[in-house]
Each structure stands twice: as C-alpha cells, then as structure tokens.
Amino acid sequence: MLAFRTLAKKLILLTYPIFRIKSLLESKFCPKVRVIILHDIRDSWLAPMKKFIMAIQNDFDFITPQEFVKYMEGEFPLKRNSLLITFDDGFKSSKLATAQCLAPSNIKALFFVCSDFLNLSDTEGRKFTAEKIYDGAMPAEQIGDFQLPMNVQDLKDLLAEGHMVGSHSANHARLSKIIDSSKLESEIITAADKLESMLGTKITAIAWPFGSLESISAKALRVIQRRYKFCFSGIRGSNTFKQNKLSIYRECIDIDNALLFNKFICNNGLSLFYSGQRKILQDMVDTATKECP
C-alpha cells in the first residue's frame, strides 16, 4: 500500500506545472484563499516546515485570521492568491512551531482547540490524545510530548501576539454521531463559551473534529449556526467571499511530505477530487441555514 501511494504521488506530481500555471493565472485575475490545516509538529519537522514557509511565499501571500474575516465579509481585497494557516486540536508543538517557523515571517495563525483538552496533566493529555483525537487508533503510551496539550496561558500568549483562537468542540467529538441535543450543544456551544470565559476573547469560528463529511450533520450545523460566524471543514478547496461562511474549505498538509507535493496541494492540485464533497457540504449547509433563519 505504501509503495502504491508513493507511486501515485509521483504520477500526480507530473501535473504540477499545469496546476501551478492555472493557480498563477487565478492569482492574477481572481485571487482566492486556501486554508491550510496543520496538527502536531514533531521536532524533526521544524526544519522542513521552515523550508515550506519560505518556499510557498513565492506564489502566495499569508493573511492573518483577522484579514481572512474581513475578506469573507467583502472588506479585504486580495492582491493575489493567499494562504491562512490553521492548527487543529491544541497541541503544545503547534505553539513551538509558530514561534520557530511562523514568527520570523510575521505570519499569524488560527488555532482550533478542544476546550476540555487544555490544562490537562501529561497523563491525562496522553489519554485524551490517544482516545479522542486519534479515536483510539494509538495507545496512550505511544503519545509523544509534542502531542500534549497547551494550557490557557499558552493561548493567551498567542492571542497577545496577534493570533486567533477558535473552537474544535469540547472533546474532539464526532458531531454527526451525537444524537442527544443537550450533548451536541455542550460540544458546540458550551465549548465556545468556556473558551471565551478562560481567554477573554470572542470565539466566532469552529472547525468540526475529523473534518470529513461523515463527521458532520445538518443537525450539528444548525447548532453551529446559532453560535458561530464561521465553520471550517477538512474538505479541500479554495475559498471566496461569496460562499457561505459555514462551509470554509481547508487543505490538510503533512509537513513530512515532499516539499513539491505540499506546493502541489497549495496550488489546488488535489481539490478537483473533492468537488463532489464540496457540493454535498454546500447543500447540507444551505438546508441547515434555511431551516434555522
């Protein structure tokens, strides 16, 4: 399977020049925003991440979360295709990567954190990561220090530096599987209220855990609409200010991938395969918003 994936990536990369040219033309005449998802960052990935940040600036502008909000409200014109960096979950290593890889270029990020993950002890944090973030696919003994949670002060430091914080639910729950309405509201609404109380800042954005279509539902989106201005997915695609703010697309990147492959992703190379999922999400959001004026 690994050999097949490696071969598939090599074949896909043959089309990279085509997608880069297409992206550059789009950048000149109709610029859009791609939102990047990052998670836990191992120490060995810091150097590749720095290299990626430096390389991608040739083709993209990095915008701040505040500028993204203004863009989506039609108040921030883009000069060319732009990138917004987001970190999911609330790992300590996200803050370290920000200091070492983003700060030198004055890049600001949006951190989606699980409210009940913050401030856990190392033992509790490893258990949370193993059982909830990795959905039981990894034992707690294998969770590294870079996968432990930030604390409230870490997030306050990030806010003071100009970054933004959003919600990632309370417990990294798969929202589509929650039937009980009170539990769904706890994961979506109470989590944001808790973050606001702890951090003293408005929480207006959420990224639903796992990011896939199978992990969200119209019922959850109706609750999300009551509390947030923006909802971020894990579905690949470009964003424009004309789209529904509850269907923000994002591109997941693994820093340990080859630099060229990550540049290919940023240039919309994989988004074509997600056109059907984008349509389903948009229909789901439209249905949810019509049912909840």
C-alpha positions as CSV (number, residue, x, y, z in Angstrom):
1,M,0.0,0.0,0.0
2,L,2.8,2.4,0.9
3,A,4.6,1.7,-2.4
4,F,1.3,2.4,-4.3
5,R,0.8,5.7,-2.5
6,T,4.4,6.7,-3.3
7,L,3.9,5.9,-7.0
8,A,0.5,7.7,-7.0
9,K,2.2,10.8,-5.6
10,K,4.9,10.7,-8.2
11,L,2.4,10.4,-11.0
12,I,0.2,13.2,-9.6
13,L,3.2,15.5,-9.4
14,L,3.7,15.2,-13.2
15,T,0.7,17.5,-13.4
16,Y,2.2,20.1,-11.0
17,P,3.3,22.6,-13.7
18,I,-0.2,22.7,-15.1
19,F,-1.8,23.4,-11.7
20,R,0.8,26.0,-10.9
21,I,0.2,27.9,-14.1
22,K,-3.5,27.7,-13.5
23,S,-3.1,28.9,-9.9
24,L,-0.9,31.8,-11.1
25,L,-3.5,32.9,-13.6
26,E,-6.2,32.6,-11.0
27,S,-4.0,34.7,-8.6
28,K,-3.7,37.5,-11.1
29,F,-7.3,37.7,-12.2
30,C,-9.5,36.2,-9.5
31,P,-7.4,35.6,-6.3
32,K,-8.8,33.2,-3.7
33,V,-7.9,31.9,-0.2
34,R,-6.6,28.4,0.6
35,V,-6.7,27.5,4.3
36,I,-4.0,25.1,5.5
37,I,-4.6,22.6,8.3
38,L,-1.7,21.6,10.5
39,H,-1.8,19.5,13.6
40,D,1.0,18.2,15.9
41,I,4.5,19.1,14.7
42,R,7.4,16.8,15.6
43,D,10.8,18.4,16.4
44,S,12.2,16.8,13.2
45,W,9.6,18.6,11.2
46,L,10.5,22.1,12.2
47,A,13.3,22.5,9.6
48,P,11.0,21.2,6.7
49,M,8.2,23.5,7.9
50,K,10.6,26.5,7.8
51,K,11.6,25.5,4.3
52,F,7.9,25.1,3.2
53,I,7.0,28.5,4.6
54,M,9.9,30.2,2.8
55,A,9.2,28.4,-0.5
56,I,5.5,29.0,-0.7
57,Q,5.8,32.7,-0.2
58,N,6.9,33.0,-3.8
59,D,3.4,32.2,-5.0
60,F,1.2,33.2,-2.1
61,D,0.6,35.9,0.4
62,F,0.0,34.8,4.0
63,I,-3.0,36.6,5.5
64,T,-3.9,36.9,9.2
65,P,-7.1,35.4,10.6
66,Q,-8.4,38.9,11.1
67,E,-7.8,39.7,7.4
68,F,-9.5,36.5,6.5
69,V,-12.6,37.5,8.4
70,K,-12.6,40.9,6.6
71,Y,-12.1,39.2,3.3
72,M,-15.1,36.8,3.9
73,E,-17.1,39.9,4.7
74,G,-16.1,41.6,1.5
75,E,-13.9,44.2,3.2
76,F,-10.3,43.0,2.4
77,P,-9.3,42.8,-1.3
78,L,-6.7,40.2,-2.1
79,K,-3.6,41.1,-4.1
80,R,-3.0,37.5,-5.2
81,N,-3.9,34.0,-4.0
82,S,-3.4,33.9,-0.3
83,L,-3.0,31.3,2.5
84,L,-4.3,31.2,6.0
85,I,-2.6,28.8,8.4
86,T,-4.7,26.9,11.0
87,F,-3.7,24.4,13.7
88,D,-6.2,21.9,15.0
89,D,-6.6,20.3,18.4
90,G,-4.4,22.5,20.7
91,F,-1.0,20.7,20.9
92,K,1.9,22.3,22.6
93,S,4.0,21.7,19.5
94,S,1.7,24.0,17.5
95,K,2.9,26.9,19.6
96,L,6.5,25.9,19.3
97,A,6.2,25.6,15.5
98,T,4.6,29.0,15.4
99,A,7.4,30.6,17.3
100,Q,10.2,29.0,15.2
101,C,8.6,28.8,11.8
102,L,5.9,31.5,11.5
103,A,7.1,34.3,13.8
104,P,10.2,35.1,11.7
105,S,7.9,35.9,8.7
106,N,5.3,37.6,11.0
107,I,2.7,35.0,10.0
108,K,-0.4,34.8,12.2
109,A,-2.4,31.6,12.6
110,L,-5.8,30.5,13.7
111,F,-5.8,27.8,16.5
112,F,-8.8,25.5,16.8
113,V,-8.6,24.0,20.2
114,C,-10.7,21.5,22.2
115,S,-11.7,23.2,25.4
116,D,-11.5,20.1,27.6
117,F,-8.0,19.3,26.3
118,L,-6.5,22.4,27.8
119,N,-4.6,22.3,31.1
120,L,-4.7,18.5,31.3
121,S,-1.8,16.8,33.1
122,D,0.7,14.9,30.9
123,T,-1.0,11.6,31.8
124,E,-4.5,12.9,31.2
125,G,-3.3,14.7,28.0
126,R,-1.8,11.5,26.6
127,K,-5.0,9.6,27.3
128,F,-7.1,12.4,25.7
129,T,-4.9,12.4,22.5
130,A,-5.0,8.7,22.2
131,E,-8.7,8.1,22.8
132,K,-10.3,11.2,21.4
133,I,-8.0,13.0,18.9
134,Y,-6.7,9.7,17.4
135,D,-10.0,8.0,18.0
136,G,-8.4,5.0,19.8
137,A,-6.1,4.2,16.9
138,M,-3.0,4.8,19.0
139,P,-2.3,3.7,22.6
140,A,-1.5,6.4,25.2
141,E,2.0,5.0,25.8
142,Q,2.9,6.0,22.2
143,I,1.8,9.6,22.5
144,G,4.8,11.9,22.4
145,D,5.4,15.1,24.3
146,F,4.7,17.1,21.1
147,Q,1.1,15.7,21.3
148,L,0.4,17.1,24.8
149,P,-2.0,20.0,25.2
150,M,-1.3,23.7,25.5
151,N,-2.6,25.4,28.6
152,V,-4.6,28.6,28.9
153,Q,-1.6,30.8,29.3
154,D,-0.1,29.4,26.1
155,L,-3.2,30.5,24.3
156,K,-3.2,33.9,26.0
157,D,0.4,34.4,24.8
158,L,-0.7,33.5,21.2
159,L,-3.6,35.9,21.3
160,A,-1.2,38.7,22.6
161,E,1.0,38.0,19.6
162,G,-1.9,38.6,17.2
163,H,-3.1,35.0,16.5
164,M,-6.7,33.9,16.8
165,V,-8.4,31.1,18.7
166,G,-11.4,29.1,17.5
167,S,-13.3,26.1,18.9
168,H,-12.7,22.4,18.0
169,S,-15.5,21.2,20.2
170,A,-15.1,20.3,23.8
171,N,-13.8,16.7,23.5
172,H,-12.9,16.3,19.8
173,A,-16.3,14.6,19.3
174,R,-17.6,13.3,16.0
175,L,-20.6,15.6,15.9
176,S,-22.5,13.5,13.4
177,K,-22.7,10.7,15.9
178,I,-24.2,12.7,18.7
179,I,-28.0,12.2,18.9
180,D,-28.7,13.8,22.2
181,S,-29.4,17.5,21.6
182,S,-28.1,18.7,25.0
183,K,-24.8,16.8,24.5
184,L,-24.5,18.3,21.0
185,E,-25.0,21.8,22.4
186,S,-22.4,21.1,25.1
187,E,-19.8,20.1,22.5
188,I,-20.5,23.1,20.2
189,I,-21.9,25.9,22.3
190,T,-20.7,25.3,25.8
191,A,-17.2,24.7,24.5
192,A,-17.0,28.1,22.9
193,D,-18.5,29.8,25.9
194,K,-15.9,28.1,28.1
195,L,-13.0,29.3,25.8
196,E,-14.4,32.8,25.9
197,S,-14.5,32.8,29.7
198,M,-11.0,31.4,30.0
199,L,-9.3,33.6,27.4
200,G,-11.3,36.8,27.5
201,T,-11.8,36.9,23.7
202,K,-14.7,36.3,21.3
203,I,-14.9,32.8,19.8
204,T,-16.6,33.2,16.4
205,A,-15.2,30.2,14.4
206,I,-15.3,26.5,14.8
207,A,-13.6,23.6,12.9
208,W,-15.5,20.4,13.4
209,P,-13.3,17.4,14.5
210,F,-12.1,15.0,11.9
211,G,-13.2,17.4,9.2
212,S,-14.9,14.8,6.9
213,L,-18.5,14.8,5.6
214,E,-19.1,11.7,7.7
215,S,-18.2,13.7,10.9
216,I,-20.8,16.5,10.4
217,S,-24.6,16.6,10.1
218,A,-27.3,19.1,9.3
219,K,-28.4,18.9,12.9
220,A,-24.9,19.9,14.1
221,L,-24.7,22.7,11.5
222,R,-27.9,24.1,12.8
223,V,-26.5,24.3,16.3
224,I,-23.2,25.7,14.9
225,Q,-25.1,28.5,13.1
226,R,-26.6,29.7,16.3
227,R,-23.2,30.3,17.9
228,Y,-20.6,31.0,15.2
229,K,-20.0,33.2,12.2
230,F,-17.6,30.7,10.5
231,C,-17.4,27.0,10.3
232,F,-14.2,25.3,8.9
233,S,-14.2,21.8,7.3
234,G,-11.5,19.4,6.3
235,I,-12.7,19.3,2.7
236,R,-10.2,20.6,0.1
237,G,-10.9,23.6,-2.0
238,S,-10.4,27.4,-2.5
239,N,-12.5,30.0,-0.7
240,T,-14.1,33.2,-1.9
241,F,-16.0,35.9,0.0
242,K,-19.1,34.9,-2.0
243,Q,-19.5,31.5,-0.4
244,N,-21.5,30.5,2.7
245,K,-19.3,31.2,5.8
246,L,-20.4,27.9,7.3
247,S,-18.6,26.0,4.6
248,I,-15.0,27.0,4.7
249,Y,-12.7,24.6,2.9
250,R,-9.3,23.6,4.1
251,E,-6.2,21.8,2.7
252,C,-4.6,19.3,5.1
253,I,-0.8,19.2,4.8
254,D,1.7,16.8,6.3
255,I,5.0,18.6,6.8
256,D,6.9,15.4,6.3
257,N,5.6,15.1,2.8
258,A,8.0,16.2,0.0
259,L,8.1,20.0,-0.4
260,L,7.0,19.7,-4.0
261,F,3.9,17.7,-3.0
262,N,2.9,20.3,-0.4
263,K,3.3,23.0,-3.0
264,F,1.1,21.0,-5.3
265,I,-1.6,20.8,-2.7
266,C,-1.4,24.6,-2.1
267,N,-1.8,25.1,-5.8
268,N,-5.1,23.3,-5.7
269,G,-3.7,20.1,-7.1
270,L,-6.0,17.7,-5.0
271,S,-9.1,19.9,-4.8
272,L,-10.5,18.5,-8.1
273,F,-11.1,15.2,-6.3
274,Y,-13.3,16.9,-3.7
275,S,-15.7,18.7,-5.9
276,G,-18.5,16.3,-5.1
277,Q,-17.9,16.6,-1.4
278,R,-17.9,20.4,-1.6
279,K,-21.3,20.2,-3.3
280,I,-22.7,17.9,-0.7
281,L,-21.4,20.1,2.1
282,Q,-22.8,23.2,0.5
283,D,-26.2,21.6,0.1
284,M,-26.1,20.5,3.7
285,V,-25.3,24.0,4.9
286,D,-27.9,25.5,2.7
287,T,-30.5,23.2,4.1
288,A,-29.4,23.8,7.7
289,T,-29.5,27.6,7.3
290,K,-32.9,27.6,5.6
291,E,-34.3,25.6,8.4
292,C,-32.8,27.9,11.0
293,P,-33.3,31.5,9.9
